Amino acid sequence: MGTVFFKTNMKAVILLGTLKEKGISNTQTLTEFAVSYLEKSNISCEVIKLAEHKIIRGTYIQAEVPDDFPAIYEKIRAADILIFATPIWWNNHSSEIQRVIERLDEVFDIINEGKASPLDGKLGGMIITGDSDGAEHVTGNIANFFCSIGISIPAYATLGVIWEGHAKKKKQKKEDILEYYAKKYAKDAEAMAKSFAQLGKNN
């Protein structure tokens, strides 16, 4: 008997924090792998590659100079699930993800004013790639941020792969990377998808 997934009508927005503006990255490949499992649970996914967008520095959703972030924020607000997908650089998430965190600081300001978070009720998750270590540190940082702005993190909501094949100078073929993920991490991706779907079923 094949895997049984819960049926939901949830929408996930995945912010892809690869530093590569062009070409396929390890993090993008793992994101595609995760999406295949999320969609089996009837969770529709939109992947936004941050490096392809103009997102300037700042701590407000609307910046002084017009950019792409307000439109991305509206997609986050319309979604049920927000997932940060990031490589690990020097034991931390990427600068692309950090810029999003800084721009979402305004949500924390709203909460500090005693108002409800605009992101209350949303679920959060993480997709993380690295070649040595740091996944736990990155997971903790992002989880702390999500919890601080009203986003709940279900069980098994992190798909992290630490593998020497992700090393900067490795020239892996995409199909070989996907084969490795399927062999080693299919259960983890399935657990993530089922956890999100179960909560969607219960709501």
N, C-alpha and C positions, 0 to 999 in steps of 0.2 A: 504494500500500500504506500502511495506517495505521501509527501508532506502535506498536511492540512493546514491552511492558513485561514485566519479570521477574515471576514469580509468587512471592509470599512469604506468610507468615502473621504478619507483624510488627505490633506495636501501637505507635502513637505517642501520647504525651501532649503536648499543646501548651498551654503556660501563656500565656494572653493577657493582656498587661500594659497594655492600654488604660486610661486614667484615667477613661473614661466608664462609669459604672455602668449607665446606661440608654442605649438607642439604639445605632446602628451607627457604628463608628469606621472610619477608614482602615485601621488595623492589623487590625481584625476582618475587614474586607472582603478584605484581602490574604491573611489566614489562610484564609478560605473558599476563595479562589482556589487557594492552595497545597494545601489538603486535597483538592480535586477531582483534582489530579494524583497525590497520594500514594495515594488510594484506587484510582486506575487501576492502580497497582502492587500492589494487594491489601494495602496497609498501612492497617489500620484506625486511625482517629483519634478521640481524645477531646479536645475543646477545653474548657479550664477558664478561665473569665473571672474573673480574680483579684479584680477590683473587686466582684464579687458575693459574695465570701467574707470571713469574719472571719479575718484573719491579723494577729496583733499583732506588735509589735516584739520582737526577741530574736535569740539566736544558737544556739538549740537547737531540735530538731525538736518536742519536747514543751515547750510554754511553761508558765509558772507558772499562767496563766489558760487554761482550756480554749478552744481555737479550732479552725478548720477545717484547719490545716496538716498535722497528723499523717495525716489521711485523704488529703490530696493527696499527701503523701510516699509513702504506700503505693501509690498509683496510679503514681507515678514508678517505684518499685521493681518494679512488676509489668510495666512497659512495656519495650520494646526501644529506643525512641527518645524522647528528651526535646528538645523544641523550645521556645525562648523567643521569643515574638512581642511586639515592643515598638515603640512610637513613639520618636522621638528628641526629647528636651527638653534644651536647652542642652548639646548635644554629648554626651549620655549616654542610657542606657536609662532607662525609667520607674521611678518610685518603687515601683510594684507589683512589678516584676522585682527591684529592689534588695532589697526585703524578703524575697523568696524566697531570694536569694543569701545574705543574712544568716542566715536560718533554716537553710540547708543548711551553714552553717559547721561544724556538728557532724560532718558527714561528713569534713571536713578534719581535725578533731580525731582521729577514728578512725584516719585514715591516719598522722597524726603519732605515734600510739601504736604504730605498726609493724604494724597490722592491715590486712587487705584492705579496699578501699573497698566499701561495700554497692552502689555503682553501677558497679563494674567491668564492662566488656563492653558497656555501653550506648553508643548513638550519640547525638550531639548535633547540633542545627542551630539556625538563627536566621531569623526573619522580621522585617524592619525597615522602618519607614516614616519618612520625613522630607520636609521641603520645601526644604532647602538643602544641608546637608552633615552630616558626622559619622558616616556609616554605617561607615566603616573603623574609627573609634575604638570605636564600640559593638561591632562584630564582634570586635575585638581583646580588649576587656575580657571579653566573655562567653566567647570561646574560651579565654582564660587561665583563667577560673574552671572551665569544663568540664574542661580538662586537669588542673587541680589536684585534682579530686575523682574522677578515674578515668573520665571520659566521653570517648570518642573522637569526633573530628570528621572525617567523610569529605570527600572533594573535593566541591565545588559544594553544600555544605550550608547556604549562606546565600542567602536570597532577600531582597534589599534593593532598595527602590524609593525613590529621591529624586526628587521631582516637585513642581513648584509647585502642582499641584492638591491637594496635601495640606495646604496652608497653613491655619492656624487659622481664618481668616475665610472660606475658600472653602466654598461650599454646593453641593457636587457631588452629583448623584444617584448612588445606588449602581450602577445599571446602566451609567452613563457611566464610573465608576471601573473596573468590571469589564471594560468594553470596552477601556479604555486598557491595563489589565494584560494582557489577552489579545493585544493588538496588539504590545506592547513586551516582555513578560516571559514569554510562554508557554514559550520555550526554556529560560529559567532555571528555571522551576518544574518542567519536565520533567526537566532535568538533576539537580535536587535529588532528585526521586522515584526516578529510575533509579539514582542513586548509593547511596541507602539500600537499594533493592531488590537491587542487585548484591551488596552486603555481606551481606544476609540470605540470598541464594542460596548464597553461599560458606561460610556458617557452618553 
